[in-house]
């Protein structure tokens, strides 16, 4: 007997198609075409959902986030073990709300994501192929860095 999970893993999965179906069934409103009051409600909800899910990922990674007055944050280890299964679930939840935000705002997620990744790859040094790292491990923009053409990704009119 094939379980639903087995079927799901065998099918080509398109998260954006799933989001469209989810939003239609849940009655989620689109940002474009909404009145100003509704747009504010949509923006607030999306911000709240993204922050809530991001904090759950951070917690599952073993940290608590403390926000400071200067709009910065600090992470402190809480000592609990990271569960692979729970981390996978929390990351999926974060993707659901970010993909959902793309959907609500009518942002073409694939072209924008691909353009950001093209830009990210330009951070590597063209001679050595190596990245330069910040003190905490983040990759810095290198000499060949080219900013993403987000307008091109949104409109198809590439610069």
C-alpha positions as CSV (number, residue, x, y, z in Angstrom):
1,X,0.0,0.0,0.0
2,X,1.3,3.5,-0.9
3,X,1.0,6.1,1.9
4,X,0.2,9.7,1.1
5,X,3.7,10.7,2.0
6,X,5.1,8.3,-0.5
7,X,2.9,9.7,-3.2
8,X,3.8,13.2,-2.3
9,X,7.5,12.5,-2.5
10,X,7.1,10.9,-6.0
11,X,5.2,13.8,-7.4
12,X,6.8,16.9,-8.9
13,X,6.2,19.5,-6.1
14,X,5.6,23.1,-7.0
15,X,5.3,25.1,-3.8
16,X,3.9,28.2,-5.6
17,X,1.1,26.2,-7.1
18,X,0.3,24.8,-3.6
19,X,0.2,28.4,-2.3
20,X,-2.3,29.5,-4.9
21,X,-4.5,26.6,-4.0
22,X,-4.1,27.3,-0.3
23,X,-4.9,31.0,-0.5
24,X,-7.9,30.3,-2.7
25,X,-9.3,27.8,-0.2
26,X,-8.4,29.9,2.8
27,X,-9.8,33.1,1.3
28,X,-6.5,35.0,1.6
29,X,-6.8,38.4,-0.1
30,X,-4.4,39.8,-2.6
31,X,-2.5,43.0,-1.9
32,X,-3.0,44.4,-5.4
33,X,-6.5,45.7,-5.7
34,X,-7.2,45.9,-2.0
35,X,-8.1,49.2,-0.5
36,X,-5.6,51.1,1.7
37,X,-7.0,49.8,5.0
38,X,-7.0,46.2,3.7
39,X,-3.5,46.6,2.4
40,X,-2.3,47.6,5.9
41,X,-4.0,44.6,7.4
42,X,-2.3,42.3,4.8
43,X,1.1,43.8,5.3
44,X,0.8,43.5,9.1
45,X,-0.3,39.9,8.9
46,X,2.5,38.9,6.5
47,X,5.1,40.7,8.7
48,X,3.8,38.9,11.8
49,X,3.7,35.5,10.1
50,X,7.2,35.8,8.7
51,X,8.7,37.0,12.1
52,X,6.8,34.3,14.0
53,X,8.0,31.5,11.8
54,X,11.6,32.9,11.6
55,X,11.8,33.0,15.4
56,X,10.6,29.3,15.5
57,X,13.4,28.3,13.1
58,X,15.9,30.2,15.3
59,X,14.6,28.6,18.4
60,X,14.8,25.1,16.8
61,X,18.4,25.9,15.8
62,X,19.1,26.3,19.6
63,X,18.9,30.1,20.1
64,X,16.7,32.7,21.5
65,X,16.5,36.1,19.7
66,X,16.5,39.3,21.8
67,X,15.6,42.5,19.9
68,X,17.2,45.7,21.0
69,X,16.1,49.3,20.8
70,X,18.3,50.1,17.8
71,X,16.5,47.5,15.6
72,X,19.2,45.0,16.0
73,X,19.1,41.7,17.7
74,X,21.3,39.3,19.8
75,X,21.2,35.5,19.8
76,X,21.8,33.5,22.9
77,X,22.0,29.7,23.1
78,X,19.2,28.1,25.1
79,X,20.9,24.7,25.5
80,X,18.1,22.6,24.0
81,X,19.0,20.1,21.3
82,X,18.1,20.7,17.7
83,X,15.6,18.1,16.3
84,X,16.2,17.4,12.6
85,X,12.5,16.7,12.2
86,X,11.4,19.8,14.0
87,X,13.9,21.9,12.1
88,X,12.6,20.6,8.8
89,X,9.0,21.4,9.8
90,X,9.9,24.9,11.0
91,X,11.8,25.7,7.8
92,X,8.9,24.5,5.8
93,X,6.6,26.8,7.8
94,X,8.9,29.7,7.1
95,X,8.8,28.9,3.3
96,X,5.0,28.7,3.5
97,X,4.7,32.2,4.8
98,X,7.4,33.6,2.5
99,X,6.0,31.9,-0.6
100,X,2.6,33.0,0.6
101,X,3.8,36.6,0.8
102,X,5.1,36.3,-2.8
103,X,1.7,35.0,-3.8
104,X,-0.3,37.7,-1.9
105,X,1.9,40.5,-3.4
106,X,1.9,38.9,-6.9
107,X,5.7,38.6,-6.8
108,X,7.1,36.1,-9.4
109,X,9.1,34.1,-6.9
110,X,11.2,32.0,-9.3
111,X,12.6,34.8,-11.4
112,X,13.3,36.9,-8.4
113,X,15.0,34.1,-6.5
114,X,17.1,33.1,-9.6
115,X,18.2,36.7,-10.1
116,X,19.2,37.0,-6.4
117,X,21.2,33.7,-6.7
118,X,22.9,35.0,-9.9
119,X,23.9,38.1,-8.0
120,X,25.1,36.0,-5.0
121,X,27.4,33.9,-7.2
122,X,29.0,37.2,-8.4
123,X,30.3,37.6,-4.8
124,X,33.0,35.0,-5.5
125,X,36.5,36.3,-6.6
126,X,36.7,35.8,-10.4
127,X,40.4,34.9,-10.2
128,X,40.4,32.5,-7.2
129,X,36.8,31.4,-7.2
130,X,36.9,31.9,-3.4
131,X,34.6,34.1,-1.3
132,X,35.6,36.6,1.3
133,X,34.0,36.1,4.7
134,X,32.8,38.5,7.4
135,X,33.9,37.7,11.0
136,X,30.7,35.7,11.5
137,X,30.9,33.6,8.4
138,X,28.6,35.7,6.1
139,X,30.0,35.9,2.5
140,X,30.8,39.5,1.6
141,X,30.3,41.2,-1.8
142,X,33.5,40.7,-3.8
143,X,35.1,42.9,-6.4
144,X,33.0,41.3,-9.2
145,X,29.7,41.7,-7.3
146,X,26.8,42.7,-9.4
147,X,23.6,43.7,-7.6
148,X,20.5,41.7,-8.6
149,X,18.2,43.3,-11.3
150,X,15.0,42.8,-9.3
151,X,13.1,45.1,-11.6
152,X,14.1,42.9,-14.5
153,X,13.0,39.8,-12.6
154,X,9.7,41.5,-11.8
155,X,8.9,42.8,-15.3
156,X,11.0,40.7,-17.7
157,X,12.8,43.9,-18.8
158,X,16.4,43.1,-18.0
159,X,19.0,45.8,-17.8
